[in-house]
C-alpha cells in the first residue's frame, strides 16, 4: 500500500514538473538586447510577459514570476502598455519571436529577473 501511494505521489510530482517548461528551449549562447514599446503585458503565474514592438517585429518576452518581479521592484504598473523598455535575454530556439528576459530596464530602473 505504501509503495502504491509513493508511486502515485511521484507520478503527480513528475507530471507537474514536466508541465512547467524548462529553460533549455532558449539559446544562452545568442544573447540579444531589444528596445521597444510594450503593446501588451501580463503580470501572472507562472511567468509575466510583455509583447514588445521593436523596429522590425513584435516579440513575446517571457519575464519572471510576479512574486520575483515585485520583490525586485518591478511593479505591475511599470509594464503598462505604451511604456518604452529595453530587455536583455535569450531567444527561443524554435519560436523566432520569443525571448526569455534576464533583465529589463524601464526608465532608469534596471531589474534583474533571474
Backbone atoms as SQL, in Angstrom:
CREATE TABLE atoms (id INTEGER PRIMARY KEY, chain TEXT, resi INTEGER, resn TEXT, atom TEXT, x REAL, y REAL, z REAL);
INSERT INTO atoms VALUES
  (1, 'A', 1, 'UNK', 'N', 0.817, -1.194, 0.000),
  (2, 'A', 1, 'UNK', 'CA', 0.000, 0.000, 0.000),
  (3, 'A', 1, 'UNK', 'C', 0.863, 1.261, 0.000),
  (4, 'A', 2, 'UNK', 'N', 1.950, 1.242, 0.805),
  (5, 'A', 2, 'UNK', 'CA', 2.839, 2.398, 0.853),
  (6, 'A', 2, 'UNK', 'C', 3.507, 2.626, -0.495),
  (7, 'A', 3, 'UNK', 'N', 3.869, 1.523, -1.163),
  (8, 'A', 3, 'UNK', 'CA', 4.509, 1.655, -2.477),
  (9, 'A', 3, 'UNK', 'C', 3.551, 2.266, -3.494),
  (10, 'A', 4, 'UNK', 'N', 2.312, 1.851, -3.456),
  (11, 'A', 4, 'UNK', 'CA', 1.317, 2.391, -4.393),
  (12, 'A', 4, 'UNK', 'C', 1.112, 3.884, -4.153),
  (13, 'A', 5, 'UNK', 'N', 1.048, 4.276, -2.887),
  (14, 'A', 5, 'UNK', 'CA', 0.888, 5.684, -2.555),
  (15, 'A', 5, 'UNK', 'C', 2.104, 6.481, -3.010),
  (16, 'A', 6, 'UNK', 'N', 3.294, 5.956, -2.748),
  (17, 'A', 6, 'UNK', 'CA', 4.522, 6.625, -3.164),
  (18, 'A', 6, 'UNK', 'C', 4.568, 6.759, -4.683),
  (19, 'A', 7, 'UNK', 'N', 4.209, 5.713, -5.399),
  (20, 'A', 7, 'UNK', 'CA', 4.210, 5.759, -6.861),
  (21, 'A', 7, 'UNK', 'C', 3.232, 6.810, -7.376),
  (22, 'A', 8, 'UNK', 'N', 2.079, 6.899, -6.747),
  (23, 'A', 8, 'UNK', 'CA', 1.082, 7.893, -7.150),
  (24, 'A', 8, 'UNK', 'C', 1.596, 9.304, -6.919),
  (25, 'A', 9, 'UNK', 'N', 2.159, 9.543, -5.746),
  (26, 'A', 9, 'UNK', 'CA', 2.697, 10.866, -5.423),
  (27, 'A', 9, 'UNK', 'C', 3.812, 11.235, -6.393),
  (28, 'A', 10, 'UNK', 'N', 4.724, 10.310, -6.651),
  (29, 'A', 10, 'UNK', 'CA', 5.829, 10.591, -7.565),
  (30, 'A', 10, 'UNK', 'C', 5.339, 10.873, -8.979),
  (31, 'A', 11, 'UNK', 'N', 4.320, 10.171, -9.422),
  (32, 'A', 11, 'UNK', 'CA', 3.810, 10.418, -10.774),
  (33, 'A', 11, 'UNK', 'C', 3.148, 11.791, -10.871),
  (34, 'A', 12, 'UNK', 'N', 2.485, 12.218, -9.808),
  (35, 'A', 12, 'UNK', 'CA', 1.878, 13.554, -9.802),
  (36, 'A', 12, 'UNK', 'C', 2.959, 14.624, -9.826),
  (37, 'A', 13, 'UNK', 'N', 3.996, 14.447, -9.025),
  (38, 'A', 13, 'UNK', 'CA', 5.106, 15.403, -8.999),
  (39, 'A', 13, 'UNK', 'C', 5.780, 15.465, -10.361),
  (40, 'A', 14, 'UNK', 'N', 6.028, 14.314, -10.973),
  (41, 'A', 14, 'UNK', 'CA', 6.676, 14.279, -12.286),
  (42, 'A', 14, 'UNK', 'C', 5.817, 14.966, -13.344),
  (43, 'A', 15, 'UNK', 'N', 4.525, 14.741, -13.305),
  (44, 'A', 15, 'UNK', 'CA', 3.624, 15.372, -14.278),
  (45, 'A', 15, 'UNK', 'C', 3.609, 16.882, -14.104),
  (46, 'A', 16, 'UNK', 'N', 3.599, 17.329, -12.863),
  (47, 'A', 16, 'UNK', 'CA', 3.616, 18.767, -12.591),
  (48, 'A', 16, 'UNK', 'C', 4.922, 19.385, -13.062),
  (49, 'A', 17, 'UNK', 'N', 6.024, 18.723, -12.790),
  (50, 'A', 17, 'UNK', 'CA', 7.330, 19.243, -13.198),
  (51, 'A', 17, 'UNK', 'C', 7.448, 19.312, -14.714),
  (52, 'A', 18, 'UNK', 'N', 6.943, 18.313, -15.406),
  (53, 'A', 18, 'UNK', 'CA', 7.062, 18.330, -16.862),
  (54, 'A', 18, 'UNK', 'C', 6.121, 19.346, -17.498),
  (55, 'A', 19, 'UNK', 'N', 5.052, 19.695, -16.805),
  (56, 'A', 19, 'UNK', 'CA', 4.126, 20.694, -17.341),
  (57, 'A', 19, 'UNK', 'C', 4.769, 22.070, -17.383),
  (58, 'A', 20, 'UNK', 'N', 5.689, 22.352, -16.493),
  (59, 'A', 20, 'UNK', 'CA', 6.402, 23.619, -16.483),
  (60, 'A', 20, 'UNK', 'C', 7.601, 23.489, -17.406),
  (61, 'A', 21, 'UNK', 'N', 7.662, 24.350, -18.398),
  (62, 'A', 21, 'UNK', 'CA', 8.736, 24.228, -19.384),
  (63, 'A', 21, 'UNK', 'C', 10.091, 24.498, -18.759),
  (64, 'A', 22, 'UNK', 'N', 11.118, 23.935, -19.359),
  (65, 'A', 22, 'UNK', 'CA', 12.479, 24.201, -18.924),
  (66, 'A', 22, 'UNK', 'C', 13.054, 25.352, -19.728),
  (67, 'A', 23, 'UNK', 'N', 14.194, 25.823, -19.297),
  (68, 'A', 23, 'UNK', 'CA', 14.832, 26.943, -19.980),
  (69, 'A', 23, 'UNK', 'C', 15.725, 26.483, -21.126),
  (70, 'A', 24, 'UNK', 'N', 15.856, 25.172, -21.344),
  (71, 'A', 24, 'UNK', 'CA', 16.728, 24.684, -22.411),
  (72, 'A', 24, 'UNK', 'C', 16.220, 25.073, -23.796),
  (73, 'A', 25, 'UNK', 'N', 14.970, 25.488, -23.899),
  (74, 'A', 25, 'UNK', 'CA', 14.443, 25.902, -25.197),
  (75, 'A', 25, 'UNK', 'C', 14.954, 27.278, -25.620),
  (76, 'A', 26, 'UNK', 'N', 15.712, 27.946, -24.750),
  (77, 'A', 26, 'UNK', 'CA', 16.276, 29.259, -25.055),
  (78, 'A', 26, 'UNK', 'C', 17.784, 29.138, -25.248),
  (79, 'A', 27, 'UNK', 'N', 18.325, 29.898, -26.198),
  (80, 'A', 27, 'UNK', 'CA', 19.732, 29.791, -26.576),
  (81, 'A', 27, 'UNK', 'C', 20.585, 30.828, -25.844),
  (82, 'A', 28, 'UNK', 'N', 21.190, 30.401, -24.736),
  (83, 'A', 28, 'UNK', 'CA', 22.010, 31.299, -23.911),
  (84, 'A', 28, 'UNK', 'C', 23.301, 31.719, -24.619),
  (85, 'A', 29, 'UNK', 'N', 23.621, 31.081, -25.730),
  (86, 'A', 29, 'UNK', 'CA', 24.830, 31.442, -26.484),
  (87, 'A', 29, 'UNK', 'C', 24.565, 32.573, -27.479),
  (88, 'A', 30, 'UNK', 'N', 23.303, 32.994, -27.580),
  (89, 'A', 30, 'UNK', 'CA', 22.927, 34.051, -28.528),
  (90, 'A', 30, 'UNK', 'C', 22.174, 35.189, -27.827),
  (91, 'A', 31, 'UNK', 'N', 22.783, 35.818, -26.817),
  (92, 'A', 31, 'UNK', 'CA', 22.059, 36.870, -26.092),
  (93, 'A', 31, 'UNK', 'C', 21.681, 38.031, -27.016),
  (94, 'A', 32, 'UNK', 'N', 20.543, 38.630, -26.730),
  (95, 'A', 32, 'UNK', 'CA', 20.065, 39.761, -27.517),
  (96, 'A', 32, 'UNK', 'C', 19.577, 40.864, -26.594),
  (97, 'A', 33, 'UNK', 'N', 19.695, 42.075, -27.077),
  (98, 'A', 33, 'UNK', 'CA', 19.129, 43.222, -26.372),
  (99, 'A', 33, 'UNK', 'C', 18.108, 43.864, -27.302),
  (100, 'A', 34, 'UNK', 'N', 16.906, 44.052, -26.801),
  (101, 'A', 34, 'UNK', 'CA', 15.818, 44.623, -27.585),
  (102, 'A', 34, 'UNK', 'C', 15.285, 45.868, -26.891),
  (103, 'A', 35, 'UNK', 'N', 14.985, 46.879, -27.668),
  (104, 'A', 35, 'UNK', 'CA', 14.338, 48.076, -27.145),
  (105, 'A', 35, 'UNK', 'C', 13.078, 48.308, -27.957),
  (106, 'A', 36, 'UNK', 'N', 12.004, 48.583, -27.257),
  (107, 'A', 36, 'UNK', 'CA', 10.751, 48.812, -27.958),
  (108, 'A', 36, 'UNK', 'C', 9.668, 49.296, -27.021),
  (109, 'A', 37, 'UNK', 'N', 8.450, 49.255, -27.528),
  (110, 'A', 37, 'UNK', 'CA', 7.282, 49.736, -26.803),
  (111, 'A', 37, 'UNK', 'C', 6.385, 48.562, -26.438),
  (112, 'A', 38, 'UNK', 'N', 5.916, 48.557, -25.197),
  (113, 'A', 38, 'UNK', 'CA', 5.025, 47.489, -24.732),
  (114, 'A', 38, 'UNK', 'C', 3.661, 47.642, -25.404),
  (115, 'A', 39, 'UNK', 'N', 3.226, 46.574, -26.087),
  (116, 'A', 39, 'UNK', 'CA', 1.898, 46.546, -26.711),
  (117, 'A', 39, 'UNK', 'C', 0.880, 45.803, -25.851),
  (118, 'A', 40, 'UNK', 'N', 1.379, 44.891, -25.017),
  (119, 'A', 40, 'UNK', 'CA', 0.522, 44.092, -24.135),
  (120, 'A', 40, 'UNK', 'C', 1.409, 43.594, -23.009),
  (121, 'A', 41, 'UNK', 'N', 0.827, 43.402, -21.834),
  (122, 'A', 41, 'UNK', 'CA', 1.604, 42.833, -20.735),
  (123, 'A', 41, 'UNK', 'C', 0.721, 41.946, -19.873),
  (124, 'A', 42, 'UNK', 'N', 1.365, 40.998, -19.223),
  (125, 'A', 42, 'UNK', 'CA', 0.684, 40.112, -18.290),
  (126, 'A', 42, 'UNK', 'C', 1.550, 39.928, -17.062),
  (127, 'A', 43, 'UNK', 'N', 0.964, 40.117, -15.918),
  (128, 'A', 43, 'UNK', 'CA', 1.670, 40.006, -14.636),
  (129, 'A', 43, 'UNK', 'C', 1.025, 38.835, -13.919),
  (130, 'A', 44, 'UNK', 'N', 1.338, 37.619, -14.396),
  (131, 'A', 44, 'UNK', 'CA', 0.617, 36.426, -13.960),
  (132, 'A', 44, 'UNK', 'C', 1.552, 35.238, -13.798),
  (133, 'A', 45, 'UNK', 'N', 1.029, 34.190, -13.164),
  (134, 'A', 45, 'UNK', 'CA', 1.759, 32.937, -12.990),
  (135, 'A', 45, 'UNK', 'C', 1.643, 32.116, -14.265),
  (136, 'A', 46, 'UNK', 'N', 2.605, 31.302, -14.648),
  (137, 'A', 46, 'UNK', 'CA', 3.844, 31.110, -13.912),
  (138, 'A', 46, 'UNK', 'C', 4.889, 32.182, -14.198),
  (139, 'A', 47, 'UNK', 'N', 4.730, 32.923, -15.323),
  (140, 'A', 47, 'UNK', 'CA', 5.685, 33.975, -15.669),
  (141, 'A', 47, 'UNK', 'C', 4.935, 35.152, -16.264),
  (142, 'A', 48, 'UNK', 'N', 5.414, 36.340, -15.940),
  (143, 'A', 48, 'UNK', 'CA', 4.872, 37.515, -16.589),
  (144, 'A', 48, 'UNK', 'C', 5.371, 37.569, -18.026),
  (145, 'A', 49, 'UNK', 'N', 4.813, 38.492, -18.800),
  (146, 'A', 49, 'UNK', 'CA', 5.259, 38.649, -20.181),
  (147, 'A', 49, 'UNK', 'C', 4.957, 40.062, -20.654),
  (148, 'A', 50, 'UNK', 'N', 5.642, 40.459, -21.714),
  (149, 'A', 50, 'UNK', 'CA', 5.274, 41.652, -22.469),
  (150, 'A', 50, 'UNK', 'C', 5.354, 41.312, -23.948),
  (151, 'A', 51, 'UNK', 'N', 4.478, 41.923, -24.720),
  (152, 'A', 51, 'UNK', 'CA', 4.614, 41.909, -26.180),
  (153, 'A', 51, 'UNK', 'C', 5.289, 43.224, -26.503),
  (154, 'A', 52, 'UNK', 'N', 6.486, 43.109, -27.065),
  (155, 'A', 52, 'UNK', 'CA', 7.348, 44.261, -27.276),
  (156, 'A', 52, 'UNK', 'C', 7.480, 44.558, -28.763),
  (157, 'A', 53, 'UNK', 'N', 7.032, 45.734, -29.172),
  (158, 'A', 53, 'UNK', 'CA', 7.125, 46.167, -30.566),
  (159, 'A', 53, 'UNK', 'C', 8.465, 46.858, -30.758),
  (160, 'A', 54, 'UNK', 'N', 9.342, 46.222, -31.550),
  (161, 'A', 54, 'UNK', 'CA', 10.640, 46.811, -31.877),
  (162, 'A', 54, 'UNK', 'C', 10.559, 47.382, -33.292),
  (163, 'A', 55, 'UNK', 'N', 11.666, 47.897, -33.787),
  (164, 'A', 55, 'UNK', 'CA', 11.684, 48.498, -35.123),
  (165, 'A', 55, 'UNK', 'C', 11.313, 47.502, -36.214),
  (166, 'A', 56, 'UNK', 'N', 11.671, 46.219, -36.027),
  (167, 'A', 56, 'UNK', 'CA', 11.459, 45.255, -37.106),
  (168, 'A', 56, 'UNK', 'C', 10.386, 44.202, -36.855),
  (169, 'A', 57, 'UNK', 'N', 9.987, 43.966, -35.606),
  (170, 'A', 57, 'UNK', 'CA', 8.941, 42.975, -35.339),
  (171, 'A', 57, 'UNK', 'C', 8.436, 43.087, -33.904),
  (172, 'A', 58, 'UNK', 'N', 7.425, 42.291, -33.608),
  (173, 'A', 58, 'UNK', 'CA', 6.875, 42.234, -32.255),
  (174, 'A', 58, 'UNK', 'C', 7.330, 40.936, -31.607),
  (175, 'A', 59, 'UNK', 'N', 7.849, 41.048, -30.384),
  (176, 'A', 59, 'UNK', 'CA', 8.390, 39.918, -29.630),
  (177, 'A', 59, 'UNK', 'C', 7.481, 39.570, -28.459),
  (178, 'A', 60, 'UNK', 'N', 7.419, 38.292, -28.134),
  (179, 'A', 60, 'UNK', 'CA', 6.848, 37.851, -26.867),
  (180, 'A', 60, 'UNK', 'C', 8.034, 37.698, -25.928),
  (181, 'A', 61, 'UNK', 'N', 8.092, 38.517, -24.897),
  (182, 'A', 61, 'UNK', 'CA', 9.204, 38.484, -23.948),
  (183, 'A', 61, 'UNK', 'C', 8.701, 37.841, -22.660),
  (184, 'A', 62, 'UNK', 'N', 9.294, 36.707, -22.306),
  (185, 'A', 62, 'UNK', 'CA', 8.929, 35.968, -21.099),
  (186, 'A', 62, 'UNK', 'C', 9.714, 36.558, -19.935),
  (187, 'A', 63, 'UNK', 'N', 9.005, 36.963, -18.902),
  (188, 'A', 63, 'UNK', 'CA', 9.616, 37.587, -17.730),
  (189, 'A', 63, 'UNK', 'C', 9.680, 36.581, -16.582),
  (190, 'A', 64, 'UNK', 'N', 9.942, 37.059, -15.382),
  (191, 'A', 64, 'UNK', 'CA', 9.998, 36.227, -14.178),
  (192, 'A', 64, 'UNK', 'C', 8.589, 36.066, -13.593),
  (193, 'A', 65, 'UNK', 'N', 8.440, 35.196, -12.602),
  (194, 'A', 65, 'UNK', 'CA', 7.161, 35.107, -11.893),
  (195, 'A', 65, 'UNK', 'C', 6.840, 36.445, -11.204),
  (196, 'A', 66, 'UNK', 'N', 5.566, 36.779, -11.057),
  (197, 'A', 66, 'UNK', 'CA', 5.179, 38.054, -10.453),
  (198, 'A', 66, 'UNK', 'C', 5.798, 38.313, -9.079),
  (199, 'A', 67, 'UNK', 'N', 5.867, 37.298, -8.234),
  (200, 'A', 67, 'UNK', 'CA', 6.446, 37.490, -6.903),
  (201, 'A', 67, 'UNK', 'C', 7.891, 37.950, -6.961),
  (202, 'A', 68, 'UNK', 'N', 8.665, 37.371, -7.860),
  (203, 'A', 68, 'UNK', 'CA', 10.069, 37.769, -8.001),
  (204, 'A', 68, 'UNK', 'C', 10.167, 39.188, -8.556),
  (205, 'A', 69, 'UNK', 'N', 9.334, 39.498, -9.545),
  (206, 'A', 69, 'UNK', 'CA', 9.380, 40.855, -10.107),
  (207, 'A', 69, 'UNK', 'C', 9.026, 41.883, -9.039),
  (208, 'A', 70, 'UNK', 'N', 7.996, 41.602, -8.268),
  (209, 'A', 70, 'UNK', 'CA', 7.576, 42.508, -7.194),
  (210, 'A', 70, 'UNK', 'C', 8.684, 42.667, -6.153),
  (211, 'A', 71, 'UNK', 'N', 9.291, 41.554, -5.748),
  (212, 'A', 71, 'UNK', 'CA', 10.370, 41.598, -4.750),
  (213, 'A', 71, 'UNK', 'C', 11.575, 42.393, -5.228),
  (214, 'A', 72, 'UNK', 'N', 11.774, 42.428, -6.533),
  (215, 'A', 72, 'UNK', 'CA', 12.932, 43.142, -7.084),
  (216, 'A', 72, 'UNK', 'C', 12.582, 44.546, -7.560),
  (217, 'A', 73, 'UNK', 'N', 11.367, 44.966, -7.282),
  (218, 'A', 73, 'UNK', 'CA', 10.987, 46.350, -7.557),
  (219, 'A', 73, 'UNK', 'C', 10.357, 46.615, -8.909),
  (220, 'A', 74, 'UNK', 'N', 10.001, 45.563, -9.649),
  (221, 'A', 74, 'UNK', 'CA', 9.334, 45.749, -10.940),
  (222, 'A', 74, 'UNK', 'C', 7.830, 45.594, -10.726),
  (223, 'A', 75, 'UNK', 'N', 7.187, 46.702, -10.436),
  (224, 'A', 75, 'UNK', 'CA', 5.748, 46.690, -10.158),
  (225, 'A', 75, 'UNK', 'C', 4.948, 46.528, -11.444),
  (226, 'A', 76, 'UNK', 'N', 3.745, 46.029, -11.294),
  (227, 'A', 76, 'UNK', 'CA', 2.858, 45.779, -12.436),
  (228, 'A', 76, 'UNK', 'C', 2.669, 47.028, -13.295),
  (229, 'A', 77, 'UNK', 'N', 2.509, 48.185, -12.667),
  (230, 'A', 77, 'UNK', 'CA', 2.255, 49.413, -13.427),
  (231, 'A', 77, 'UNK', 'C', 3.440, 49.862, -14.272),
  (232, 'A', 78, 'UNK', 'N', 4.635, 49.349, -13.978),
  (233, 'A', 78, 'UNK', 'CA', 5.813, 49.682, -14.781),
  (234, 'A', 78, 'UNK', 'C', 5.758, 49.011, -16.155),
  (235, 'A', 79, 'UNK', 'N', 4.915, 47.979, -16.283),
  (236, 'A', 79, 'UNK', 'CA', 4.783, 47.245, -17.544),
  (237, 'A', 79, 'UNK', 'C', 3.544, 47.700, -18.318),
  (238, 'A', 80, 'UNK', 'N', 3.188, 48.953, -18.170),
  (239, 'A', 80, 'UNK', 'CA', 1.990, 49.488, -18.816),
  (240, 'A', 80, 'UNK', 'C', 2.165, 49.573, -20.330),
  (241, 'A', 81, 'UNK', 'N', 1.077, 49.329, -21.034),
  (242, 'A', 81, 'UNK', 'CA', 1.067, 49.477, -22.489),
  (243, 'A', 81, 'UNK', 'C', 1.510, 50.898, -22.836),
  (244, 'A', 82, 'UNK', 'N', 2.422, 50.991, -23.807),
  (245, 'A', 82, 'UNK', 'CA', 2.946, 52.285, -24.236),
  (246, 'A', 82, 'UNK', 'C', 4.298, 52.628, -23.644),
  (247, 'A', 83, 'UNK', 'N', 4.678, 51.964, -22.547),
  (248, 'A', 83, 'UNK', 'CA', 5.985, 52.228, -21.953),
  (249, 'A', 83, 'UNK', 'C', 7.095, 51.701, -22.851),
  (250, 'A', 84, 'UNK', 'N', 8.182, 52.460, -22.921),
  (251, 'A', 84, 'UNK', 'CA', 9.360, 52.029, -23.664),
  (252, 'A', 84, 'UNK', 'C', 10.272, 51.281, -22.693),
  (253, 'A', 85, 'UNK', 'N', 10.740, 50.095, -23.110),
  (254, 'A', 85, 'UNK', 'CA', 11.609, 49.278, -22.263),
  (255, 'A', 85, 'UNK', 'C', 12.741, 48.694, -23.098),
  (256, 'A', 86, 'UNK', 'N', 13.781, 48.273, -22.393),
  (257, 'A', 86, 'UNK', 'CA', 14.876, 47.519, -23.001),
  (258, 'A', 86, 'UNK', 'C', 14.991, 46.214, -22.239),
  (259, 'A', 87, 'UNK', 'N', 15.085, 45.114, -22.973),
  (260, 'A', 87, 'UNK', 'CA', 15.255, 43.804, -22.350),
  (261, 'A', 87, 'UNK', 'C', 16.522, 43.159, -22.887),
  (262, 'A', 88, 'UNK', 'N', 17.165, 42.393, -22.027),
  (263, 'A', 88, 'UNK', 'CA', 18.336, 41.601, -22.401),
  (264, 'A', 88, 'UNK', 'C', 17.982, 40.164, -22.080),
  (265, 'A', 89, 'UNK', 'N', 18.182, 39.274, -23.040),
  (266, 'A', 89, 'UNK', 'CA', 17.833, 37.889, -22.780),
  (267, 'A', 89, 'UNK', 'C', 18.234, 36.963, -23.901),
  (268, 'A', 90, 'UNK', 'N', 17.597, 35.803, -23.912),
  (269, 'A', 90, 'UNK', 'CA', 17.964, 34.727, -24.823),
  (270, 'A', 90, 'UNK', 'C', 16.782, 34.343, -25.701),
  (271, 'A', 91, 'UNK', 'N', 17.024, 34.208, -27.013),
  (272, 'A', 91, 'UNK', 'CA', 15.943, 33.852, -27.925),
  (273, 'A', 91, 'UNK', 'C', 15.541, 32.387, -27.802),
  (274, 'A', 92, 'UNK', 'N', 14.283, 32.131, -28.093),
  (275, 'A', 92, 'UNK', 'CA', 13.790, 30.762, -28.137),
  (276, 'A', 92, 'UNK', 'C', 14.391, 30.089, -29.370),
  (277, 'A', 93, 'UNK', 'N', 14.798, 28.845, -29.211),
  (278, 'A', 93, 'UNK', 'CA', 15.434, 28.121, -30.318),
  (279, 'A', 93, 'UNK', 'C', 14.469, 27.839, -31.466),
  (280, 'A', 94, 'UNK', 'N', 13.180, 27.686, -31.184),
  (281, 'A', 94, 'UNK', 'CA', 12.238, 27.309, -32.239),
  (282, 'A', 94, 'UNK', 'C', 11.155, 28.354, -32.526),
  (283, 'A', 95, 'UNK', 'N', 10.995, 29.327, -31.656),
  (284, 'A', 95, 'UNK', 'CA', 9.988, 30.379, -31.861),
  (285, 'A', 95, 'UNK', 'C', 10.721, 31.692, -32.125),
  (286, 'A', 96, 'UNK', 'N', 10.717, 32.110, -33.378),
  (287, 'A', 96, 'UNK', 'CA', 11.543, 33.235, -33.823),
  (288, 'A', 96, 'UNK', 'C', 11.235, 34.563, -33.138),
  (289, 'A', 97, 'UNK', 'N', 10.072, 34.715, -32.567),
  (290, 'A', 97, 'UNK', 'CA', 9.688, 35.996, -31.960),
  (291, 'A', 97, 'UNK', 'C', 9.583, 35.929, -30.445),
  (292, 'A', 98, 'UNK', 'N', 10.264, 34.968, -29.809),
  (293, 'A', 98, 'UNK', 'CA', 10.168, 34.824, -28.353),
  (294, 'A', 98, 'UNK', 'C', 11.541, 34.951, -27.712),
  (295, 'A', 99, 'UNK', 'N', 11.586, 35.661, -26.597),
  (296, 'A', 99, 'UNK', 'CA', 12.824, 35.905, -25.861),
  (297, 'A', 99, 'UNK', 'C', 12.559, 35.704, -24.377),
  (298, 'A', 100, 'UNK', 'N', 13.473, 35.038, -23.684),
  (299, 'A', 100, 'UNK', 'CA', 13.401, 34.920, -22.222),
  (300, 'A', 100, 'UNK', 'C', 14.284, 36.016, -21.640),
  (301, 'A', 101, 'UNK', 'N', 13.692, 36.934, -20.919),
  (302, 'A', 101, 'UNK', 'CA', 14.431, 38.089, -20.400),
  (303, 'A', 101, 'UNK', 'C', 15.227, 37.742, -19.148),
  (304, 'A', 102, 'UNK', 'N', 16.452, 38.190, -19.128),
  (305, 'A', 102, 'UNK', 'CA', 17.306, 38.109, -17.940),
  (306, 'A', 102, 'UNK', 'C', 17.216, 39.400, -17.137),
  (307, 'A', 103, 'UNK', 'N', 17.038, 40.501, -17.860),
  (308, 'A', 103, 'UNK', 'CA', 16.904, 41.804, -17.192),
  (309, 'A', 103, 'UNK', 'C', 16.030, 42.700, -18.047),
  (310, 'A', 104, 'UNK', 'N', 15.393, 43.636, -17.379),
  (311, 'A', 104, 'UNK', 'CA', 14.535, 44.603, -18.067),
  (312, 'A', 104, 'UNK', 'C', 14.816, 45.987, -17.502),
  (313, 'A', 105, 'UNK', 'N', 14.853, 46.963, -18.394),
  (314, 'A', 105, 'UNK', 'CA', 15.052, 48.351, -17.996),
  (315, 'A', 105, 'UNK', 'C', 13.808, 49.140, -18.384),
  (316, 'A', 106, 'UNK', 'N', 13.217, 49.771, -17.384),
  (317, 'A', 106, 'UNK', 'CA', 12.050, 50.629, -17.586),
  (318, 'A', 106, 'UNK', 'C', 12.445, 51.995, -17.047),
  (319, 'A', 107, 'UNK', 'N', 12.508, 52.996, -17.921),
  (320, 'A', 107, 'UNK', 'CA', 13.012, 54.300, -17.498),
  (321, 'A', 107, 'UNK', 'C', 14.467, 54.148, -17.082),
  (322, 'A', 108, 'UNK', 'N', 14.791, 54.562, -15.867),
  (323, 'A', 108, 'UNK', 'CA', 16.163, 54.391, -15.374),
  (324, 'A', 108, 'UNK', 'C', 16.277, 53.235, -14.380),
  (325, 'A', 109, 'UNK', 'N', 15.228, 52.419, -14.273),
  (326, 'A', 109, 'UNK', 'CA', 15.192, 51.287, -13.333),
  (327, 'A', 109, 'UNK', 'C', 15.558, 49.996, -14.059),
  (328, 'A', 110, 'UNK', 'N', 16.670, 49.377, -13.637),
  (329, 'A', 110, 'UNK', 'CA', 17.105, 48.088, -14.179),
  (330, 'A', 110, 'UNK', 'C', 16.726, 47.005, -13.175),
  (331, 'A', 111, 'UNK', 'N', 16.044, 45.961, -13.654),
  (332, 'A', 111, 'UNK', 'CA', 15.624, 44.859, -12.789),
  (333, 'A', 111, 'UNK', 'C', 16.189, 43.555, -13.315),
  (334, 'A', 112, 'UNK', 'N', 16.972, 42.875, -12.475),
  (335, 'A', 112, 'UNK', 'CA', 17.478, 41.541, -12.803),
  (336, 'A', 112, 'UNK', 'C', 16.357, 40.545, -12.524),
  (337, 'A', 113, 'UNK', 'N', 16.052, 39.711, -13.500),
  (338, 'A', 113, 'UNK', 'CA', 14.916, 38.805, -13.377),
  (339, 'A', 113, 'UNK', 'C', 15.290, 37.387, -12.977),
  (340, 'A', 114, 'UNK', 'N', 16.515, 36.998, -13.107),
  (341, 'A', 114, 'UNK', 'CA', 16.905, 35.616, -12.781),
  (342, 'A', 114, 'UNK', 'C', 17.800, 35.585, -11.578);
